[in-house]
Amino acid sequence: METAAVTERRLHPVTPLRRAWAPFAVLVGWSVHDPNGTQQRLTELTATTLLLGCLAVVLGGAAYGFLSWWFTHFAVTETELRIRTGLFFRRTAHIRLDRLQAVDVTRPLLARIAGVAKLKMDVVGADTKDELAYLGERDAAELRAELLARAAGFTPARAREVGEAPVRGLLHVQPRMLALSLMLTGAPWAMLVAAAVVPAFLWFATHNLWTVLATGLPILGGAFAGSVGRFVKEYDWTVGESPDGLRIDRGLLDKAHETVPPGRVQTVHIVQPLLWRRRGWVRVELDVAGSAGGVLVPVAPREHAEAVIGRILPGTRVPDPAELSRPPARAAWCVPLWWKGYGLAVTDTVFAARHGLFKRRLSLVPHAKVQSVRLSQGPWERFRGVADVRVDTGADKTVTARLRPFAEAAELLHSQADRSRTGRKEARPDRWMTP
């Protein structure tokens, strides 16, 4: 009965263009592999043969793209999103709706021009995201809203009526602040110093201008390439709150509309480079179970970032720097100078550990997300009477409180296990949406 009621749909008609380039890629790869042979064969061809060959490649690419589109279908059933793909080898993906934790919409530059968008499904326990590329922008928005409503438990008929969940704005990062923050990170300036020092050294060593240019220009180009890439990716960053999680809209060329499900967040990292401290700016990153994690806030004043953290970790207060206890002075024998960058604070809701002297990184792990607690102590740490306390999270990551006094570490080992058990009993479910 269910199979008869399922209506399969195809992707947008411009989708064949996505795969039509495959034959061209094969030819380019073959040409790069044997450039001399390629040049020789091209000189042996007549103009007519070359024209017919180009026409065959164009028609072959068009046929391949069309057939890939023709044999791709998707349908939303009572319990799953079903995607059937494959021209020669058939593949059917069954995405359980109750396992969906996010549905993201991305619109690359060319897709925006064509008026289409890509849907990416983030499923609990999946290493990669299944996607539907491409759909019309309106169809993509409607399908996303329907999938999230179905994941929240709405009936099929009701899910189509619910539509896009309302969103309340929490934070918007101004492009000027983003650009200045990228200039105040250490990486571009370190690359600039290298671009000045390395070519000068090579000149005195070789007196070969081409060697200097071949080395210096890539270093000079790389000095700001990473910063420019981040600016383009994180431009117009907006964070909003809705019933299906925190929504992130970003991008200058490629627009992305992402959802962060609060129930799946395992760790929140507050990052503060040295040159940001005077301005009080921080960056917020996340570890998410079943996902690669990512950025929540690229840059913002600390109080604004903490307000957003309070929405994704309800009831959590971020410890002030003065509340973090440093390791004892004897720890300096284990890690000279850098020991001052370590710190620890345990509140009613989170295990907070800091590391980094110049680029500080404060990691907040909710007690309910701690999977295991370990105490480790090397020979030299044992001699100085200190130990490390490591907590493992559901995102397969570890947060470490380094160089704690041994008695404190032993007590923390047992007390943290108790806090984790209590936190799991009181934690809200990972299913963050309710009908």
C-alpha positions as CSV (number, residue, x, y, z in Angstrom):
1,M,0.0,0.0,0.0
2,E,2.8,2.4,0.9
3,T,4.7,1.8,-2.3
4,A,1.6,2.7,-4.4
5,A,1.2,6.0,-2.6
6,V,4.8,7.1,-3.1
7,T,5.4,9.7,-5.8
8,E,8.9,9.8,-7.2
9,R,10.3,13.1,-8.3
10,R,13.2,14.2,-10.5
11,L,15.8,16.9,-10.0
12,H,15.8,20.3,-11.7
13,P,16.2,20.1,-15.5
14,V,19.5,22.0,-15.4
15,T,21.0,19.2,-13.3
16,P,22.5,17.4,-16.4
17,L,25.0,20.2,-16.7
18,R,26.5,19.1,-13.4
19,R,27.6,15.8,-14.9
20,A,28.1,16.8,-18.5
21,W,31.7,17.9,-17.9
22,A,32.8,14.3,-17.0
23,P,34.0,13.3,-20.5
24,F,35.9,16.6,-20.8
25,A,37.7,15.8,-17.5
26,V,38.7,12.4,-18.8
27,L,40.2,14.0,-21.9
28,V,42.0,16.6,-19.9
29,G,43.5,14.0,-17.6
30,W,44.6,11.9,-20.5
31,S,46.2,15.0,-22.1
32,V,48.1,16.0,-18.9
33,H,49.3,12.4,-18.5
34,D,51.0,12.4,-22.0
35,P,51.3,15.9,-23.3
36,N,53.8,15.1,-26.0
37,G,51.8,12.2,-27.3
38,T,48.6,14.4,-27.3
39,Q,50.3,17.2,-29.2
40,Q,51.6,14.7,-31.8
41,R,48.2,13.1,-32.3
42,L,46.5,16.5,-32.6
43,T,48.9,17.5,-35.4
44,E,48.1,14.3,-37.3
45,L,44.3,15.0,-37.3
46,T,42.6,16.9,-40.1
47,A,40.3,19.9,-39.3
48,T,37.2,17.8,-40.1
49,T,38.3,14.9,-37.9
50,L,39.1,17.3,-35.1
51,L,35.7,19.0,-35.4
52,L,33.9,15.7,-35.4
53,G,35.8,14.6,-32.4
54,C,34.9,17.8,-30.5
55,L,31.2,17.3,-31.5
56,A,31.4,13.7,-30.3
57,V,32.8,14.8,-26.9
58,V,30.1,17.5,-26.6
59,L,27.3,15.0,-27.5
60,G,28.8,12.4,-25.2
61,G,28.9,14.8,-22.3
62,A,25.3,15.9,-22.9
63,A,24.1,12.3,-23.1
64,Y,25.9,11.3,-20.0
65,G,24.5,14.3,-18.0
66,F,21.0,13.6,-19.3
67,L,21.0,9.9,-18.5
68,S,22.4,10.6,-15.0
69,W,19.6,13.0,-14.4
70,W,17.0,10.7,-16.0
71,F,17.9,7.8,-13.7
72,T,17.9,9.8,-10.5
73,H,14.7,9.9,-8.5
74,F,13.8,10.8,-5.0
75,A,10.6,10.4,-2.9
76,V,9.5,11.1,0.7
77,T,7.7,8.1,2.1
78,E,6.0,7.6,5.5
79,T,9.3,6.9,7.2
80,E,12.2,7.9,5.0
81,L,13.7,10.0,2.2
82,R,14.5,7.6,-0.7
83,I,17.1,8.6,-3.3
84,R,17.7,6.3,-6.3
85,T,20.8,7.0,-8.5
86,G,23.1,5.3,-10.9
87,L,23.3,4.8,-14.6
88,F,25.1,1.5,-14.8
89,F,25.2,0.6,-11.1
90,R,22.0,1.4,-9.2
91,R,22.2,2.8,-5.7
92,T,19.3,3.5,-3.4
93,A,19.8,5.6,-0.2
94,H,17.3,5.2,2.5
95,I,17.4,8.1,4.9
96,R,15.3,7.6,7.9
97,L,13.4,10.8,8.8
98,D,13.7,10.2,12.5
99,R,17.5,10.1,12.1
100,L,17.8,13.5,10.4
101,Q,19.6,16.0,12.5
102,A,20.0,18.8,9.9
103,V,19.1,19.7,6.3
104,D,21.4,22.4,4.8
105,V,20.8,24.4,1.7
106,T,23.8,25.6,-0.4
107,R,23.8,27.7,-3.5
108,P,27.1,27.9,-5.4
109,L,27.5,31.0,-7.6
110,L,26.5,29.3,-10.8
111,A,23.6,27.6,-9.1
112,R,22.4,31.0,-7.9
113,I,22.5,32.3,-11.5
114,A,20.5,29.4,-12.6
115,G,18.0,29.7,-9.7
116,V,18.7,26.3,-8.2
117,A,20.0,25.0,-4.9
118,K,21.5,21.9,-3.3
119,L,20.1,20.1,-0.3
120,K,22.5,18.2,2.1
121,M,21.1,15.8,4.7
122,D,23.0,15.4,7.9
123,V,22.0,12.0,9.4
124,V,23.0,10.6,12.8
125,G,25.7,8.0,12.4
126,A,26.5,8.8,8.8
127,D,30.1,9.7,7.9
128,T,29.1,11.6,4.7
129,K,26.1,13.7,3.9
130,D,23.7,12.6,1.2
131,E,22.6,15.3,-1.2
132,L,20.0,16.3,-3.7
133,A,21.6,18.5,-6.4
134,Y,19.9,20.4,-7.9
135,L,16.4,21.6,-7.1
136,G,14.7,24.8,-7.8
137,E,15.2,27.3,-5.0
138,R,11.5,27.3,-4.0
139,D,11.3,23.5,-4.2
140,A,14.4,23.1,-2.1
141,A,13.0,25.4,0.6
142,E,9.7,23.6,0.6
143,L,11.3,20.1,0.7
144,R,13.7,21.2,3.5
145,A,10.8,22.5,5.6
146,E,8.8,19.3,5.0
147,L,11.8,17.0,5.9
148,L,12.4,18.9,9.1
149,A,8.7,18.9,10.0
150,R,8.6,15.1,9.4
151,A,11.7,14.6,11.5
152,A,10.0,16.5,14.3
153,G,7.1,14.1,14.2
154,F,4.5,15.8,12.2
155,T,2.2,13.7,10.0
156,P,2.8,13.9,6.2
157,A,-0.3,16.1,5.6
158,R,0.5,18.4,8.5
159,A,4.2,18.6,7.5
160,R,3.3,20.2,4.2
161,E,1.2,22.8,6.0
162,V,3.8,23.8,8.6
163,G,6.2,25.3,6.2
164,E,9.5,27.0,7.2
165,A,9.8,27.4,10.9
166,P,10.1,31.0,12.2
167,V,13.5,32.3,13.0
168,R,14.7,35.0,15.5
169,G,17.9,36.8,14.8
170,L,20.7,36.4,17.3
171,L,23.9,37.7,15.8
172,H,25.2,39.3,12.5
173,V,28.9,39.7,11.8
174,Q,29.7,42.9,10.0
175,P,32.1,42.5,7.0
176,R,34.4,45.2,8.4
177,M,34.8,43.3,11.7
178,L,35.4,40.0,9.8
179,A,38.0,41.6,7.6
180,L,39.9,43.2,10.5
181,S,39.8,40.1,12.5
182,L,41.4,38.1,9.7
183,M,44.1,40.7,9.5
184,L,44.8,40.4,13.2
185,T,45.5,36.7,13.1
186,G,49.1,35.7,13.1
187,A,49.3,33.5,10.0
188,P,49.3,36.2,7.3
189,W,52.0,38.1,9.0
190,A,54.2,35.0,9.6
191,M,53.8,34.2,5.9
192,L,54.8,37.8,5.0
193,V,57.9,37.5,7.1
194,A,58.8,34.2,5.4
195,A,58.2,35.9,2.0
196,A,60.8,38.5,2.9
197,V,63.4,36.3,4.6
198,V,63.4,33.1,2.5
199,P,63.9,34.8,-0.9
200,A,66.6,37.0,0.5
201,F,68.4,33.9,1.9
202,L,68.0,32.1,-1.5
203,W,69.4,35.1,-3.4
204,F,72.6,35.2,-1.3
205,A,72.9,31.4,-1.6
206,T,72.2,31.0,-5.3
207,H,72.1,34.4,-7.0
208,N,69.4,32.9,-9.2
209,L,66.5,35.2,-9.9
210,W,64.2,32.4,-11.1
211,T,64.8,30.4,-7.9
212,V,63.9,33.4,-5.8
213,L,60.7,34.2,-7.8
214,A,59.6,30.5,-7.9
215,T,59.9,30.4,-4.1
216,G,58.9,33.9,-3.0
217,L,55.8,34.4,-5.1
218,P,53.9,31.3,-3.8
219,I,54.8,32.3,-0.3
220,L,53.6,35.8,-0.9
221,G,50.4,34.6,-2.5
222,G,49.8,32.2,0.3
223,A,50.2,35.0,2.9
224,F,46.6,36.2,2.4
225,A,45.1,33.4,0.3
226,G,43.7,31.6,3.4
227,S,42.4,34.9,4.9
228,V,40.6,35.8,1.6
229,G,39.1,32.3,1.4
230,R,37.8,32.6,4.9
231,F,36.4,36.1,4.2
232,V,34.5,34.9,1.1
233,K,33.2,31.8,3.0
234,E,32.2,33.7,6.2
235,Y,30.9,36.9,4.7
236,D,27.5,38.2,5.9
237,W,27.5,35.6,8.7
238,T,24.1,35.5,10.5
239,V,23.0,33.3,13.3
240,G,19.3,32.8,14.1
241,E,17.2,30.6,16.4
242,S,14.3,28.5,15.3
243,P,12.5,25.4,16.5
244,D,14.7,23.1,14.4
245,G,18.0,24.5,15.8
246,L,20.4,27.4,15.3
247,R,20.4,28.6,11.7
248,I,23.5,29.9,10.0
249,D,23.4,31.9,6.7
250,R,26.7,32.9,5.2
251,G,28.7,33.3,2.0
252,L,29.7,36.0,-0.5
253,L,29.9,33.9,-3.7
254,D,28.5,30.6,-2.6
255,K,25.5,31.1,-0.3
256,A,24.9,28.5,2.5
257,H,22.0,28.0,4.8
258,E,22.9,25.5,7.6
259,T,21.3,24.2,10.7
260,V,23.1,23.4,14.0
261,P,21.0,20.9,16.1
262,P,21.7,21.9,19.7
263,G,21.0,18.4,21.0
264,R,24.0,17.0,19.1
265,V,26.6,19.5,20.2
266,Q,29.3,17.8,22.2
267,T,31.8,20.5,22.8
268,V,32.0,24.3,22.3
269,H,35.4,25.9,21.7
270,I,36.0,29.6,22.4
271,V,39.1,30.7,20.5
272,Q,40.9,34.0,21.1
273,P,44.1,34.8,19.2
274,L,46.6,37.2,20.9
275,L,45.8,40.3,18.8
276,W,42.0,39.9,19.5
277,R,42.3,40.1,23.3
278,R,42.5,43.9,23.4
279,R,39.3,44.2,21.4
280,G,37.6,41.4,23.4
281,W,36.8,39.4,20.3
282,V,36.4,35.6,20.2
283,R,35.6,32.8,17.7
284,V,33.3,30.0,18.5
285,E,33.7,26.5,17.1
286,L,31.7,23.3,17.6
287,D,32.2,19.5,17.8
288,V,28.9,17.9,16.7
289,A,28.2,14.2,17.1
290,G,28.0,12.4,13.7
291,S,29.3,15.4,11.9
292,A,32.5,17.2,11.1
293,G,31.5,20.1,13.3
294,G,32.3,23.6,12.3
295,V,32.1,27.3,13.1
296,L,29.2,28.8,15.1
297,V,30.6,32.4,15.3
298,P,33.6,33.5,13.1
299,V,34.2,36.6,15.3
300,A,32.2,38.6,17.8
301,P,32.6,40.5,21.1
302,R,32.8,38.0,23.9
303,E,29.5,39.0,25.5
304,H,27.7,38.5,22.2
305,A,29.3,35.1,21.6
306,E,28.4,34.0,25.1
307,A,24.8,34.9,24.5
308,V,24.7,32.6,21.4
309,I,26.4,29.9,23.4
310,G,23.7,30.2,26.0
311,R,21.1,29.4,23.4
312,I,22.9,26.3,22.1
313,L,23.8,25.1,25.7
314,P,20.8,26.3,27.7
315,G,21.7,27.2,31.3
316,T,25.4,27.3,30.7
317,R,27.5,30.2,31.9
318,V,30.9,30.6,30.3
319,P,33.6,30.8,33.1
320,D,35.5,34.1,33.3
321,P,39.2,34.0,32.7
322,A,39.7,34.8,36.4
323,E,37.8,31.7,37.4
324,L,40.1,29.3,35.6
325,S,42.7,27.8,38.0
326,R,46.2,27.5,36.6
327,P,48.5,24.5,37.2
328,P,50.9,24.7,40.2
329,A,54.2,26.4,39.7
330,R,56.0,23.1,39.8
331,A,54.3,22.3,36.5
332,A,56.8,24.7,34.8
333,W,59.3,21.9,34.9
334,C,57.1,19.8,32.7
335,V,56.1,22.4,30.1
336,P,58.2,25.6,30.5
337,L,56.4,28.9,29.9
338,W,53.4,27.3,28.1
339,W,52.1,25.9,31.4
340,K,50.7,29.4,32.1
341,G,48.3,29.0,29.3
342,Y,46.5,26.0,30.8
343,G,43.5,26.4,33.1
344,L,40.5,24.5,34.5
345,A,37.0,25.3,35.8
346,V,34.2,22.9,36.6
347,T,30.7,24.5,36.9
348,D,27.3,22.9,37.5
349,T,26.9,22.4,33.7
350,V,30.2,22.1,32.0
351,F,33.8,20.9,32.2
352,A,35.9,23.8,31.0
353,A,39.6,23.4,30.1
354,R,41.8,26.0,28.5
355,H,45.1,25.7,26.6
356,G,47.3,27.9,24.5
357,L,49.6,30.8,25.5
358,F,49.3,33.1,22.5
359,K,46.1,31.6,20.9
360,R,43.9,30.7,23.8
361,R,41.3,27.9,23.3
362,L,38.7,27.4,26.0
363,S,36.8,24.1,25.5
364,L,33.3,23.6,27.2
365,V,32.0,20.1,27.5
366,P,28.5,19.7,29.0
367,H,28.6,17.0,31.7
368,A,25.9,15.1,29.9
369,K,28.1,14.7,26.8
370,V,31.1,13.2,28.6
371,Q,31.5,9.6,27.6
372,S,34.5,8.6,29.7
373,V,37.1,10.2,32.0
374,R,40.7,9.2,32.2
375,L,43.7,10.2,34.3
376,S,47.2,10.0,32.6
377,Q,50.6,10.7,34.1
378,G,54.0,10.4,32.5
379,P,57.2,9.7,34.4
380,W,58.3,13.3,34.7
381,E,54.7,14.4,35.6
382,R,54.7,11.7,38.3
383,F,58.0,13.1,39.6
384,R,56.6,16.7,39.8
385,G,53.3,15.5,41.3
386,V,50.9,16.5,38.5
387,A,48.6,14.7,36.1
388,D,46.3,15.2,33.1
389,V,42.6,14.6,33.2
390,R,41.0,13.7,29.9
391,V,37.3,13.7,29.1
392,D,36.1,11.9,25.9
393,T,33.0,13.1,24.1
394,G,30.5,11.6,21.7
395,A,32.2,13.4,18.8
396,D,35.2,11.1,19.2
397,K,37.2,14.1,20.5
398,T,39.1,14.6,23.8
399,V,39.4,17.6,26.0
400,T,42.3,17.6,28.4
401,A,42.9,19.5,31.7
402,R,46.7,19.5,31.8
403,L,49.1,19.5,34.7
404,R,46.7,19.4,37.6
405,P,47.9,18.5,41.1
406,F,47.7,14.8,41.5
407,A,45.3,14.9,44.4
408,E,43.0,17.3,42.6
409,A,43.2,15.2,39.4
410,A,42.2,12.0,41.3
411,E,39.3,13.7,43.0
412,L,38.2,15.2,39.7
413,L,38.3,11.8,38.0
414,H,35.6,10.4,40.4
415,S,33.5,13.6,40.7
416,Q,33.3,14.1,36.9
417,A,32.0,10.6,36.5
418,D,29.2,11.4,38.9
419,R,28.4,14.7,37.2
420,S,28.2,12.9,33.9
421,R,25.8,10.3,35.1
422,T,23.6,13.0,36.7
423,G,23.8,15.2,33.6
424,R,22.7,12.4,31.3
425,K,19.6,11.8,33.4
426,E,18.6,15.5,33.4
427,A,19.7,16.3,29.8
428,R,17.1,17.1,27.1
429,P,16.9,14.5,24.3
430,D,18.9,14.8,21.2
431,R,15.7,15.2,19.2
432,W,15.5,18.9,19.5
433,M,12.3,19.5,17.5
434,T,8.8,18.9,18.9
435,P,5.5,19.0,17.0
